[in-house]
């Protein structure tokens, strides 16, 4: 009996070796195939239709087939404005709460982050470059819109001291452009104040109105390298340095 045991063992090893050669699976790994892990973080309520919409949109943008894109994260989010907190540099956004999703799409090691509303009717993708751009001869610009009348105001300060204000009414009709001039010294003083009060630290920040508020204006202030947006009825609650800048700007108008 003792002489037959090694023969059985040898036969078994030979059989396993033969199967290994036929299947291409190494002998030592035949019973140790690693399980595939995933790092996906998806809310259980994340709709499949939105999954497809986001991947299709990104495919059109970057030219990668939809089937090669994978949603790796989807979390419910309440955005603070109608632009889903991804406003373009010159864009004014209605201040309202928008229920939606923050979605991360991956292709290999590269990822893109989307902001969407609940149904995917509105979606925006974060950009690595959201730099503010103004013409070289512009020092500062303010844009405001809202109120019951729905008027839009745009005031621009140029490097030579010219100030222009344009008013646009509902329907697109414009009032005559107002224009006046301040001294070059005042222009330099205002530029120095922007630096001193560190206007750039507020870049891309939004200070919305209290939920339920009505009859207010959304104001967007833009310098050559920064932009901030706030509701005028909340001006008293703004950071001290930002209020100082607003007061100085108002004094030039």
C-alpha positions in Angstrom: 0.0 0.0 0.0 2.8 2.4 0.9 4.4 1.9 -2.6 1.1 2.8 -4.3 0.6 6.2 -2.7 3.5 7.9 -4.5 2.2 6.5 -7.7 -1.2 8.1 -7.2 0.3 11.4 -6.2 2.6 11.4 -9.3 -0.4 10.5 -11.5 -2.4 13.4 -10.0 0.4 15.9 -10.5 0.8 14.7 -14.1 -2.9 15.1 -14.8 -2.9 18.7 -13.3 0.2 19.5 -15.3 -1.4 18.3 -18.5 -4.5 20.4 -17.8 -2.3 23.4 -17.1 -0.6 23.1 -20.5 -3.9 22.7 -22.3 -5.6 25.8 -20.6 -2.5 28.0 -20.4 -3.1 28.6 -16.7 0.2 28.2 -14.7 0.1 25.3 -12.2 0.8 27.4 -9.2 -1.9 29.9 -10.1 -4.7 27.4 -11.1 -6.4 27.8 -7.7 -5.4 31.3 -7.0 -7.0 33.5 -9.7 -7.3 37.0 -8.3 -10.8 38.5 -8.0 -11.5 41.8 -9.9 -11.9 44.7 -7.6 -13.7 48.0 -8.3 -13.4 51.5 -6.9 -16.8 52.7 -8.1 -18.8 54.9 -5.7 -22.3 55.1 -7.0 -25.4 56.3 -5.2 -28.1 53.7 -5.4 -30.5 56.2 -6.9 -28.2 57.2 -9.7 -30.2 56.9 -12.9 -28.9 54.6 -15.7 -30.1 57.1 -18.3 -27.9 59.8 -16.9 -24.9 57.4 -16.9 -25.4 57.1 -20.7 -25.9 60.8 -21.2 -22.7 61.8 -19.4 -20.6 59.3 -21.2 -22.0 60.2 -24.6 -21.4 63.9 -24.0 -17.8 63.3 -22.9 -17.2 61.0 -25.9 -18.2 63.9 -28.2 -15.9 66.3 -26.4 -12.7 64.1 -26.3 -13.2 61.6 -29.1 -13.1 58.5 -26.9 -15.7 55.8 -27.6 -18.6 55.7 -25.2 -18.0 52.1 -24.4 -14.4 52.9 -23.2 -15.6 55.5 -20.6 -16.7 54.4 -17.2 -18.6 56.3 -14.4 -16.6 55.7 -11.3 -18.4 58.1 -8.9 -21.9 59.5 -8.7 -23.0 61.5 -5.7 -26.2 63.5 -5.2 -25.5 67.3 -5.0 -27.5 70.5 -4.4 -26.0 73.2 -6.6 -26.3 76.8 -5.6 -27.1 78.3 -9.0 -28.6 77.6 -12.3 -25.1 77.3 -13.8 -24.4 74.3 -11.5 -21.6 76.3 -9.9 -19.6 76.1 -13.2 -20.3 79.6 -14.7 -18.3 80.8 -17.6 -16.2 83.9 -16.9 -18.8 86.3 -18.5 -21.9 84.4 -17.4 -24.5 85.6 -14.9 -26.3 82.8 -13.2 -29.7 82.7 -11.5 -29.3 82.1 -7.8 -31.4 79.1 -7.1 -30.9 75.6 -5.6 -30.7 72.9 -8.2 -30.9 69.2 -7.2 -28.5 67.1 -9.3 -25.4 65.0 -9.4 -21.6 65.2 -9.3 -20.4 62.5 -11.7 -16.8 61.4 -12.3 -16.0 59.6 -15.5 -12.7 57.7 -16.1 -10.7 56.5 -19.0 -7.6 54.7 -17.7 -6.0 57.0 -15.2 -7.7 60.2 -16.6 -10.9 61.5 -15.1 -13.4 64.2 -15.8 -16.0 65.6 -13.4 -19.5 66.6 -14.4 -22.1 68.7 -12.7 -25.7 67.8 -13.8 -29.2 68.5 -12.8 -31.4 65.6 -11.6 -32.5 64.5 -15.1 -29.4 65.4 -17.1 -31.2 68.1 -19.1 -28.4 70.5 -17.9 -24.8 69.3 -17.5 -21.4 71.0 -17.3 -17.9 69.6 -17.1 -15.2 71.0 -14.9 -12.3 72.5 -16.8 -8.7 72.6 -15.6 -8.5 76.1 -17.1 -11.3 78.4 -15.9 -9.1 81.5 -16.2 -10.9 84.9 -16.3 -10.2 86.9 -19.5 -10.7 90.6 -20.1 -9.4 92.8 -22.9 -6.0 94.3 -22.1 -7.3 97.8 -21.8 -10.0 96.9 -19.2 -9.2 97.3 -15.5 -12.5 96.2 -14.0 -16.0 95.3 -14.9 -19.3 94.9 -13.1 -22.4 93.2 -14.4 -25.7 93.0 -12.6 -29.1 91.6 -13.6 -32.3 90.7 -11.9 -35.0 92.6 -10.0 -38.7 92.6 -11.0 -37.9 94.8 -14.1 -35.3 92.3 -15.3 -32.8 95.0 -16.4 -29.1 94.2 -16.9 -26.3 96.7 -16.2 -22.7 96.5 -17.3 -20.1 99.0 -16.2 -16.5 98.9 -17.5 -13.4 100.8 -16.3 -10.7 101.2 -18.9 -7.0 101.7 -18.3 -7.1 105.3 -19.7 -9.7 106.3 -17.1 -12.8 106.0 -19.3 -15.9 104.5 -17.7 -18.8 103.2 -19.7 -22.2 101.9 -18.6 -24.7 100.1 -20.7 -28.3 99.2 -19.6 -30.2 96.5 -21.4 -34.0 96.1 -20.9 -36.1 93.0 -21.2 -36.4 92.2 -24.9 -32.9 93.2 -25.7 -33.4 97.0 -26.1 -30.5 99.1 -25.0 -30.5 102.5 -23.3 -28.0 105.1 -24.6 -24.5 104.3 -23.3 -23.4 106.5 -20.5 -19.7 107.5 -20.5 -17.5 109.5 -18.1 -13.9 109.7 -17.2 -11.8 109.5 -14.0 -8.1 110.5 -13.6 -5.3 108.0 -14.3 -4.3 108.5 -10.6 -7.7 107.2 -9.5 -7.3 104.2 -11.8 -3.9 103.3 -10.3 -5.3 103.8 -6.7 -8.2 101.4 -7.5 -5.8 98.8 -9.0 -3.6 99.1 -5.8 -6.7 98.6 -3.7 -7.6 95.4 -5.6 -4.1 94.1 -4.8 -4.1 95.2 -1.2 -7.5 93.7 -0.5 -6.5 90.5 -2.4 -9.4 90.4 -4.8 -7.9 87.3 -6.4 -8.6 85.3 -3.3 -12.4 85.5 -4.1 -11.9 84.1 -7.6 -14.9 81.9 -8.7 -16.7 82.3 -5.4 -20.4 82.9 -5.2 -22.4 84.5 -2.4 -26.1 83.7 -3.1 -29.2 85.2 -1.7 -31.0 83.6 1.2 -33.5 81.0 -0.1 -36.9 82.6 -0.6 -35.5 86.1 -1.2 -37.0 88.2 -4.0 -36.4 91.4 -6.0 -32.6 91.4 -5.9 -29.8 91.7 -8.3 -27.0 89.2 -9.0 -23.7 91.2 -9.3 -20.6 89.8 -11.0 -17.3 91.7 -10.5 -14.4 90.8 -12.8 -10.7 91.9 -12.9 -8.2 90.6 -15.4 -7.4 87.6 -13.2 -10.4 87.0 -10.9 -14.2 87.1 -10.8 -16.7 86.9 -8.0 -20.5 86.8 -7.9 -22.9 87.9 -5.1 -26.6 88.9 -4.4 -26.8 92.6 -3.7 -29.2 92.1 -0.8 -26.5 90.0 0.9 -23.8 92.7 0.6 -23.7 93.5 4.3 -22.7 89.9 5.0 -19.8 89.8 2.6 -16.2 89.6 3.8 -14.8 92.9 4.9 -12.2 93.2 2.1 -14.7 92.4 -0.6 -17.0 95.1 0.8 -14.2 97.6 0.8 -13.6 96.8 -2.9 -17.3 97.2 -3.7 -17.5 100.6 -1.9 -14.4 101.8 -3.8 -15.9 100.7 -7.1 -19.2 102.4 -6.4 -17.4 105.6 -5.6 -16.0 105.7 -9.1 -19.5 105.4 -10.6 
